[in-house]
Amino acid sequence: MIKLGIVGSTGSVGSQALDVVRAYRNEFELVGIVAKRASDKLLKQAIEFKPKFVVSYEDPSKDWLSSLPEECKYLKGEEGLLAVIEESERILNAVGGVDGLLPTFYTLSKNKILLASNKESIVCLENLVREKSEKVIPVDSEHNATFQLLSMVKREDITKIYLTASGGPFKDTPLEELSKVKPEQALCHPRWKMGKKITVDSATLMNKGIELLEAKALFNIDPDLIEIVIHPQSLVHGAVKLKDGNFFFCVSPTDMRIPLINALFYPERFYNPFNQVDIFELSPITFERIDREKFMSIELCEWVARVGGVYVPVLLGADERAVELFLEEKITFDSIVPLVREVLSCVDLKDPKTVEEIKYAVEWGYKKLDELVLKKTP
């Protein structure tokens, strides 16, 4: 049995991972589930799956604690996180944002297998990720697809690696109309159901730009070898072009449980009980070039991929704050990326060496964007 810990069990990816565990009960020993809040959802997961440890970062109520199954031991915060990692073989880090830094750091530092679904920790801990690359299995659909493709071909035969983007809700929206976009429009992703932050990032394509940084870190790839293309159907999750002219695609329906099955059982392949389709249902498949004038985030992230260092966490912090301000309708949609770019032009920090310094750089970017917006406000 695979000893599994899930950090971020109540989120979208964590919940879908539990779908896989539910379908393959005899294959997993669920060591622990970790969430920020002691929510009703976390309690329901504990009651159903009865993991050894149940962990939250916020204090639970007495009624909540008394409702836990006898088999479960409640632990709070970092103590609980470390206990889950210590007793697990594989840790799924499905936490959103910079909260995912410590789970990734502890998992790899303790030489456990990381099932990586937290972009921020991968791009900020690039050196550690490369050092422990044999312990890292990507979960997100694009990087899991690339992971599979790279295992099938020789690196020296690759001339291009493609990351695909649906184009989000504004793929066909004229540039001049983007200033009028409302939060509810940006939150309507055409293919995936995700949290608010990542959905807005998908609308600006900032999410895809950060995925370029992630691919560089995960696979030790020259960013100039990576190209982001629009693929509206979201069926081709990764592609490589070889020097002999062949293209290899990794194709599947838009269902996160498919890359989760691959990552949870790797290197074995298990049957997908959720969403089997026929090849005719995977048609049509089309690709388009990105409108770089409209989606300026791609060029910005390509630059950050080349310079690296402190610019990576500053980018994350600035983008997080810009998205928050847009959702609060304090800035326009088309000002998100220009504001982030302006923050990057102000950087005067040294490259971070520790998790604490990375967090400081993220916070610096967050606060600097606030300062810039305040200066621009009449």
Long-range contacts (C-beta under 8 A, 24 or more apart in sequence): 1-26, 1-27, 1-28, 1-29, 2-27, 2-28, 2-29, 2-89, 2-90, 2-264, 2-265, 3-28, 3-29, 3-31, 3-87, 3-88, 3-89, 3-90, 4-28, 4-29, 4-30, 4-31, 4-88, 4-89, 4-90, 4-91, 4-92, 4-264, 5-30, 5-31, 5-32, 5-33, 5-34, 5-53, 5-84, 5-85, 5-87, 5-88, 5-90, 5-91, 5-92, 6-30, 6-32, 6-33, 6-34, 6-91, 6-92, 6-94, 7-34, 7-81, 7-84, 7-91, 7-92, 7-93, 7-94, 7-95, 7-100, 7-103, 8-34, 8-35, 8-92, 8-93, 8-94, 8-95, 8-96, 8-100, 8-117, 8-118, 9-33, 9-34, 9-35, 9-42, 9-45, 9-94, 10-35, 10-37, 10-39, 10-41, 10-42, 10-45, 11-35, 11-94, 11-95, 11-96, 11-195, 12-94, 12-193, 12-194, 12-195, 12-256, 13-92, 13-94, 13-117, 13-139, 13-256, 13-260, 14-92, 14-94, 15-41, 16-256, 16-257, 16-260, 17-92, 17-94, 17-260, 17-264, 18-45, 18-49, 19-257, 19-274, 20-257, 20-260, 20-261, 20-264, 21-49, 22-48, 22-49, 23-273, 23-274, 24-270, 27-265, 27-270, 28-264, 31-84, 31-87, 31-88, 32-80, 32-83, 32-84, 32-87, 32-88, 33-84, 34-80, 34-81, 34-84, 34-103, 36-95, 36-99, 38-64, 43-67, 43-68, 46-72, 52-87, 53-80, 53-83, 53-84, 53-87, 54-80, 55-80, 55-81, 55-83, 55-84, 56-80, 78-102, 81-106, 82-106, 85-110, 85-112, 86-110, 88-112, 89-113, 90-114, 90-115, 90-264, 91-115, 92-117, 92-139, 92-263, 92-264, 93-117, 93-118, 93-121, 94-118, 94-139, 96-195, 96-197, 96-198, 97-197, 97-320, 98-124, 98-313, 98-316, 98-317, 98-358, 98-359, 98-362, 101-125, 101-355, 101-358, 101-359, 102-355, 104-128, 104-129, 105-355, 107-135, 108-132, 108-135, 108-136, 111-135, 113-137, 115-139, 115-263, 115-264, 116-140, 116-143, 116-218, 119-207, 119-210, 119-211, 119-213, 119-214, 120-316, 120-362, 122-214, 122-217, 122-218, 123-210, 123-213, 123-214, 123-217, 123-312, 123-316, 124-312, 124-313, 124-316, 124-352, 124-358, 124-362, 125-217, 125-355, 125-358, 126-216, 126-217, 126-308, 126-312, 129-217, 129-218, 130-217, 130-220, 133-218, 133-220, 136-218, 137-263, 137-266, 138-218, 138-259, 138-263, 139-259, 139-260, 139-263, 140-211, 140-214, 140-259, 141-237, 141-252, 141-254, 141-256, 141-258, 141-259, 142-211, 142-215, 142-237, 142-238, 143-211, 143-214, 143-215, 143-218, 143-238, 144-237, 144-238, 144-259, 144-262, 144-263, 145-236, 145-237, 145-238, 145-250, 145-259, 146-215, 146-218, 146-219, 146-238, 146-240, 146-250, 147-218, 147-219, 148-238, 148-250, 148-262, 149-238, 149-239, 149-240, 149-248, 149-250, 150-219, 150-240, 152-248, 153-240, 153-242, 153-248, 157-242, 157-243, 157-244, 158-225, 158-240, 158-241, 158-242, 158-243, 159-225, 159-241, 159-242, 159-243, 160-225, 160-226, 160-227, 160-240, 160-241, 161-215, 161-219, 161-221, 161-225, 161-226, 161-227, 161-238, 161-239, 161-240, 161-241, 162-226, 162-227, 162-228, 162-229, 162-238, 162-239, 162-240, 162-241, 163-208, 163-211, 163-212, 163-215, 163-226, 163-227, 163-228, 163-229, 163-238, 164-228, 164-229, 164-230, 164-231, 164-234, 164-236, 164-237, 164-238, 164-239, 164-287, 165-202, 165-205, 165-208, 165-228, 165-229, 165-230, 165-231, 165-290, 166-190, 166-191, 166-192, 166-202, 166-230, 166-231, 166-232, 166-233, 166-234, 167-205, 167-230, 167-231, 167-232, 167-288, 168-202, 168-203, 168-204, 168-205, 169-203, 170-203, 170-294, 171-230, 171-232, 171-288, 173-294, 175-291, 175-293, 175-294, 175-334, 178-294, 178-332, 178-333, 178-334, 179-332, 179-333, 179-334, 179-335, 180-332, 181-332, 181-333, 181-334, 182-329, 183-326, 183-327, 183-329, 186-326, 186-333, 190-232, 191-234, 191-254, 192-234, 192-254, 196-323, 196-327, 197-320, 197-323, 200-323, 200-326, 200-327, 200-336, 201-319, 201-323, 203-333, 204-295, 204-297, 204-333, 204-336, 204-337, 205-290, 205-295, 205-297, 205-298, 206-297, 206-301, 206-319, 206-336, 206-337, 206-340, 208-297, 208-298, 208-301, 209-297, 209-298, 209-300, 209-301, 209-302, 209-304, 210-301, 210-315, 210-316, 212-298, 212-301, 212-302, 212-305, 213-301, 213-304, 213-305, 213-312, 216-305, 223-302, 223-305, 223-306, 228-290, 228-298, 229-287, 229-288, 229-289, 229-290, 230-287, 230-288, 230-289, 230-290, 231-285, 231-286, 231-287, 231-288, 232-286, 232-288, 233-284, 233-285, 233-286, 235-282, 235-285, 236-285, 236-287, 251-282, 251-285, 253-277, 253-281, 253-282, 296-337, 296-338, 296-341, 297-337, 297-340, 300-337, 300-340, 300-341, 300-344, 304-344, 308-351, 309-351, 309-352, 310-347, 310-349, 310-350, 310-351, 310-352, 310-361, 311-344, 311-347, 313-352, 313-358, 313-359, 313-361, 313-362, 313-365, 314-343, 314-344, 314-347, 314-349, 314-361, 314-362, 314-364, 314-365, 314-368, 315-340, 315-344, 315-365, 316-362, 316-365, 317-361, 317-362, 317-363, 317-364, 317-365, 317-366, 317-367, 317-368, 317-369, 318-343, 318-344, 318-365, 318-366, 318-368, 318-369, 319-365, 320-362, 320-366, 321-365, 321-366, 321-367, 321-369, 321-370, 322-369, 325-369, 325-373, 330-373, 331-373, 339-369, 339-372, 339-373, 340-369, 342-372, 343-368, 343-369, 343-372, 346-372
